[in-house]
Amino acid sequence: MNKTLYLSALVSVLILPAAHAADDAALQCALLQENALRLACYDKIFAAQFPPVQKVGMPQPAAKPQPDIVGSVRESIQLREPVLVEHKDGVVSPTEELAEAAAAYTPLSRMYDLDANRPGGILTVREHQPMYLMPAWYNSSPNRTPSSPTRGTTTQERFTDQQRTETKMQVSFKSKVAEDLFKSRADLWFGYTQKSDWQIYNQGNRSAPFRNTDYEPEIFITQPVRSHLPFGGRLRMIGAGFAHQSNGQSRPESRSWNKIYAMAGMEWGRLTVIPRVWTRVFDEKGDKNDNPDLADYIGYGDLKLHYRLTDKQNLSATLRYNPRTGYGAAEAAYTFPIKGKLQGIVRGFHGYGDSLIDYNHKQNGIGFGLMFQGWDGL
């Protein structure tokens, strides 16, 4: 009888409408005398007033997200750093979009920000022409009496006493001045190149003089383009610029000139081709011109070739020719890794104009040197 009474009371409590106050329901529970029933009553009333209890257990490992191949490549191009997309089963096979994006990530693209601007790229030092130090450069025919039609012949000791072996060095860099101009992603650059010939092994009266140093500041603009060329090539860039080159000497050793030029950047797979054409501007007339016949020897343009053998080995060449006079020059270089970021370079030259003071003197030269990775230019 008592048990029946207890069960009736419990049922009445459990089915109380939600509008009843909690204290009234608790009073009903208090009437129950069996501990188990009373506890069950209280649990039913107060459980709804607290958030559900979370089960505590061992954390489950999060599922590995699927690799975003296209997103990874796009981000790597934006950051100008290559990224490998990996999976537990191995390297993910590239899709067509991945292959196209990766193909655009070339030395020419990185050199001139053709596909994406480098973060912090404004007014930072970037590679330009090859920058190297050649402890040993051998010149088969030193120019011991430099001359020009308006300056006559130079007979300074550093020329007349020069040796065939010397040290050659070149410092070159550029910096982006402005980017994304004219709403066409065009970029404005400032460049500077300085090349010196040092008679370090000549310990005569002049004690290892610098035979010649050429200085070349320039400003130029580049415009990214995309156009197909024959034989699977691509036109990637067009540009134009102004350059001044001088050896900083007084007469009769002074040599200088100004030029404006137009250029293009093209690619055929691993081969990069950069043709340039130029004309002299703002030069002095008549006897005031240090080297009026300069174009006869160096021509009106050059052709640069760059071929990637591997990621760290490159072949390059520069060709100049004036068909009217038959004068010109050919330069070739091979760069290769030595250790870490240190690279070696072997360079050869044949023809006219390896330096301004030698613009009208034919010579052959070859040398070995060192450079840092990423500063071999194009």
MOJO-V691815 format. One line per field, one symbol per residue. ss: DSSP state (a for helix, b for strand, c for the rest). burial: + if it has 24 or more other C-alpha atoms within 12 Angstrom, else -. A space follows every 50 residues. Layout:
ss = ???
burial = ???
This chain:
ss = caaaaaaaaaaaaacccccccaaaaaaaaaccccaaaaaaaaaaaaaaac ccccccccccccccccccaaaaaaaaaaaccccccbbccbbccccaaaaa aaaaccaaaaaacccccccccbcccbcccccbbbbbbbbcccccccbbcc cbbcccaaaaccccbbbbbbbbbbbbbbbbbccccbbbbbbbbbbbbbcc cccccccccbbbbbbbbbbbbbbbbbbbbaaabbbbbbbbbbbbbbcccc cccccbbbbbbbbbbbbbccbbbbbbbbbbcccccaaacccccaaaaacc bbbbbbbbcccccbbbbbbbbbccccbbbbbbbbbbbbbccbbbbbbbbb bccccaaaccccbbbbbbbbbbcccccc
burial = -----++-++--++-------+--++-++-++----++--++-++----- ------------------++-+++++++-+----+------------+-- ++++++++++++++++++--+----++++++++++++++--+++++++-+ +--+---++-++++++++++++++++++++-----+++++++++++++++ ++-----++++++++++++++++++--------++++++++++++++--- ++++++++++++++++++++++++++++++--------++++++++++++ ++++++++---++++++++++-----+++++++++++-----++++++++ ++++++++++++++++++++++++++++
